[in-house]
Amino acid sequence: MKWRQFVFTQLFWKHLLLAFAVSILLFWIIIQILRIYTRQGDNLLLPDFIGKSVTELVQYADDNNLEVVIMDSVFEPNKEKGTILLQDPLANTNIKHGRKVYVSIVGQTPEKVKMPNLLDLSVRQAVDKLMAAKLQVEKIQLVPGEYTNAVVDQMYKGGHISTGTLINRGSKIVLVVERGTSPGAIRVPDVSGLSAYEAYRAIYSATLNVGRIKFEDGFDDDHSKVVRQSPQAGEFCSPGDDVDLWFKLDDSQN
């Protein structure tokens, strides 16, 4: 039988339909296997738990077959104990059931850090070293002296603090700085658009002090930016003078 004649036979069409049906069945089986293997359609959108209680995340994890792993506990005096500071994966990430969620939480007790040696450093060096040690500048205190902007003492709670002393993370240190024989005027840095941490660092590094602070949307030094400063950027003032700052919540957080 010639092949053209065979094409129009009933046997040919039966085999063709059978082959088509088998192909569809095999394709469906492969899709189901891949669906099971990759858990397609079994994802969920992870909510934002920043600022919320870790118990709330644990409850959510139990309901959705997730595992919570606490990676770090950080003492933050201005935040509620047991709340979440960081989460990984980030909020609004598609994740699968059974996934681990890593978090850092606000600790119950302060972390201890060692006081660094700031003596004989420049103000800028001392500020950088202090902040790297997870400590804060309380103020720049100017005293008479020969060397301009040289740190001659480090003080904590009204007295000298020795290098290596264990103190609470985030403690505030007074930097005693020599004024020098001819200190001159200081140009005020532009801190507009900076976070609180960045703005404080720039101001103290310029041998100026942070003056009055106002958070117009409520205190949130993690997510607020400087929208106004006084004196204005570029103006000149004396070492140790105050720079007042106004903050507003970053638009991306609204």
C-alpha positions as CSV (number, residue, x, y, z in Angstrom):
1,M,0.0,0.0,0.0
2,K,1.4,3.4,-0.9
3,W,1.8,5.8,1.9
4,R,-0.6,8.3,0.4
5,Q,-3.3,5.7,0.5
6,F,-2.3,4.7,4.0
7,V,-2.8,8.3,5.3
8,F,-6.5,8.0,4.6
9,T,-7.0,4.7,6.2
10,Q,-8.7,4.2,9.6
11,L,-5.6,2.5,11.0
12,F,-3.5,5.5,10.4
13,W,-5.8,7.9,12.2
14,K,-6.1,5.5,15.1
15,H,-2.4,5.4,15.5
16,L,-2.1,9.2,15.1
17,L,-4.7,9.8,17.8
18,L,-3.1,7.3,20.1
19,A,0.3,9.0,19.7
20,F,-1.3,12.4,20.3
21,A,-3.0,11.1,23.5
22,V,0.2,9.5,24.8
23,S,2.1,12.8,24.2
24,I,-0.5,14.8,26.1
25,L,-0.4,12.3,29.0
26,L,3.4,12.3,29.1
27,F,3.4,16.1,29.1
28,W,0.9,16.3,31.9
29,I,2.9,13.8,34.0
30,I,6.1,15.8,33.5
31,I,4.3,19.0,34.5
32,Q,3.0,17.4,37.7
33,I,6.4,16.1,38.6
34,L,8.0,19.5,38.1
35,R,5.2,21.1,40.1
36,I,5.9,18.7,43.0
37,Y,9.6,19.1,42.7
38,T,9.6,22.9,42.6
39,R,6.5,23.4,44.8
40,Q,5.0,25.6,42.1
41,G,2.0,27.4,43.4
42,D,3.1,26.7,47.0
43,N,4.7,30.1,47.6
44,L,3.7,32.8,49.9
45,L,4.4,36.5,50.2
46,L,6.4,37.2,53.3
47,P,5.0,40.2,55.2
48,D,7.0,43.0,56.8
49,F,7.8,42.1,60.4
50,I,10.3,45.0,61.1
51,G,9.3,46.7,64.3
52,K,6.9,43.9,65.2
53,S,7.2,41.3,68.0
54,V,9.2,38.2,67.3
55,T,6.4,36.2,68.8
56,E,4.1,37.5,66.0
57,L,6.6,36.2,63.4
58,V,6.9,32.8,65.2
59,Q,3.1,32.4,65.1
60,Y,3.1,33.3,61.4
61,A,5.9,30.8,60.8
62,D,4.1,28.0,62.7
63,D,1.0,28.6,60.5
64,N,2.9,28.6,57.3
65,N,5.5,25.9,57.9
66,L,8.5,28.3,58.2
67,E,11.4,28.2,60.5
68,V,12.6,31.4,62.4
69,V,16.3,31.7,63.1
70,I,17.4,34.5,65.4
71,M,20.9,35.6,64.2
72,D,21.6,38.5,66.5
73,S,20.3,40.3,69.5
74,V,21.1,44.0,69.6
75,F,20.3,46.4,72.5
76,E,18.5,49.5,71.3
77,P,17.3,51.7,74.2
78,N,14.8,53.6,72.1
79,K,13.1,50.4,70.7
80,E,10.8,47.9,72.4
81,K,12.5,44.7,73.6
82,G,11.8,41.6,71.5
83,T,10.9,43.5,68.4
84,I,12.5,42.7,65.0
85,L,15.2,45.0,63.6
86,L,16.2,43.1,60.4
87,Q,14.7,40.2,58.5
88,D,16.0,38.0,55.7
89,P,14.3,37.4,53.2
90,L,13.0,41.0,53.0
91,A,9.4,41.9,53.2
92,N,7.2,41.2,50.1
93,T,9.5,38.4,49.0
94,N,8.0,35.2,47.5
95,I,9.2,32.2,49.6
96,K,8.4,28.6,49.8
97,H,7.0,26.7,52.8
98,G,9.7,25.2,54.9
99,R,12.0,28.2,54.3
100,K,14.1,29.7,57.1
101,V,13.6,33.3,58.0
102,Y,16.6,35.0,59.6
103,V,16.0,37.9,62.0
104,S,17.9,40.3,64.3
105,I,15.9,41.4,67.4
106,V,16.1,44.1,70.1
107,G,17.8,42.5,73.0
108,Q,16.9,42.6,76.6
109,T,20.3,43.6,78.0
110,P,22.9,46.0,76.6
111,E,25.8,44.6,74.6
112,K,29.2,45.5,76.1
113,V,31.9,47.1,74.0
114,K,35.4,48.2,74.8
115,M,36.3,51.8,75.0
116,P,38.8,52.6,72.3
117,N,41.8,54.9,72.7
118,L,41.0,58.3,71.2
119,L,43.8,60.3,72.8
120,D,46.1,62.3,70.4
121,L,43.8,61.6,67.5
122,S,42.2,64.4,65.3
123,V,38.5,65.0,65.9
124,R,37.6,63.3,62.7
125,Q,39.7,60.2,63.5
126,A,38.3,60.0,67.0
127,V,34.7,60.3,65.8
128,D,35.2,57.6,63.2
129,K,36.9,55.3,65.7
130,L,34.2,55.9,68.3
131,M,31.4,55.2,66.0
132,A,33.1,52.1,64.6
133,A,33.2,50.8,68.2
134,K,29.3,51.2,68.4
135,L,29.6,54.2,70.7
136,Q,28.3,57.8,70.3
137,V,29.6,61.3,70.6
138,E,27.8,63.2,73.4
139,K,29.6,66.5,72.6
140,I,32.8,68.2,71.6
141,Q,34.2,70.0,74.6
142,L,36.8,72.7,73.6
143,V,39.7,73.5,76.0
144,P,42.7,75.8,75.7
145,G,45.7,74.1,74.2
146,E,48.4,74.3,71.6
147,Y,47.2,71.8,69.1
148,T,44.1,72.5,67.0
149,N,41.5,69.7,67.0
150,A,43.6,67.3,69.0
151,V,41.7,65.0,71.4
152,V,43.3,65.2,74.8
153,D,40.7,63.4,76.9
154,Q,37.8,61.0,76.7
155,M,35.0,61.3,79.3
156,Y,32.0,59.2,80.3
157,K,29.4,60.3,82.8
158,G,31.5,63.2,84.0
159,G,34.9,61.5,84.4
160,H,37.8,60.1,82.4
161,I,37.2,56.7,80.9
162,S,40.2,54.5,80.3
163,T,40.9,52.6,77.1
164,G,39.6,49.0,77.2
165,T,36.9,49.7,79.8
166,L,33.7,47.7,79.1
167,I,30.6,50.0,78.7
168,N,27.2,49.6,77.1
169,R,27.0,49.7,73.4
170,G,25.6,53.1,72.3
171,S,27.0,55.0,75.3
172,K,27.8,58.6,74.8
173,I,31.4,59.9,75.1
174,V,32.5,63.5,75.5
175,L,35.6,64.3,73.4
176,V,37.8,66.9,75.1
177,V,39.6,68.7,72.2
178,E,42.3,71.4,72.3
179,R,41.2,74.7,70.7
180,G,44.7,75.6,69.4
181,T,46.4,78.9,69.2
182,S,44.4,80.2,66.2
183,P,41.4,77.9,65.6
184,G,39.7,80.0,63.0
185,A,36.2,79.7,61.7
186,I,34.6,76.4,60.6
187,R,32.4,76.0,57.5
188,V,29.2,74.2,58.4
189,P,28.8,70.9,56.4
190,D,25.8,70.2,54.3
191,V,23.9,67.4,56.0
192,S,20.6,67.8,54.0
193,G,19.2,64.4,53.0
194,L,21.4,62.5,55.4
195,S,20.3,60.0,58.0
196,A,20.8,60.8,61.7
197,Y,23.9,58.7,61.9
198,E,25.5,60.3,58.8
199,A,24.5,63.8,59.9
200,Y,25.8,63.5,63.4
201,R,29.1,62.0,62.1
202,A,29.6,64.9,59.7
203,I,28.9,67.6,62.3
204,Y,31.0,66.2,65.1
205,S,33.9,65.5,62.6
206,A,33.8,69.2,61.7
207,T,34.4,70.0,65.4
208,L,30.9,71.2,65.8
209,N,28.1,69.9,68.1
210,V,24.6,68.7,67.4
211,G,22.2,71.1,68.9
212,R,18.4,70.9,69.0
213,I,16.8,68.0,67.2
214,K,13.3,67.7,65.9
215,F,11.7,64.7,64.3
216,E,8.6,66.1,62.5
217,D,7.0,62.7,61.9
218,G,7.8,61.3,65.3
219,F,11.1,59.8,66.5
220,D,12.6,57.4,64.0
221,D,16.3,57.9,63.6
222,D,16.6,54.8,61.4
223,H,14.3,56.0,58.6
224,S,14.4,59.8,58.8
225,K,16.4,62.3,56.8
226,V,17.6,65.8,57.5
227,V,15.3,68.4,55.8
228,R,16.6,71.5,57.5
229,Q,19.6,72.7,59.4
230,S,20.6,75.8,61.2
231,P,23.2,77.4,60.6
232,Q,22.8,76.7,56.9
233,A,25.4,74.7,55.0
234,G,28.4,76.8,54.0
235,E,28.0,79.4,56.8
236,F,30.9,79.9,59.1
237,C,30.9,79.5,62.9
238,S,33.3,78.8,65.8
239,P,34.5,75.4,66.9
240,G,32.1,73.8,69.3
241,D,29.1,75.7,68.1
242,D,25.7,73.9,67.8
243,V,24.0,72.9,64.5
244,D,20.3,72.4,64.9
245,L,18.6,69.6,62.8
246,W,15.1,68.9,61.6
247,F,14.2,65.4,60.4
248,K,11.3,64.0,58.4
249,L,10.5,60.4,57.6
250,D,12.1,59.2,54.4
251,D,9.5,59.2,51.5
252,S,10.4,55.6,50.8
253,Q,9.1,54.6,54.2
254,N,5.7,56.2,53.8
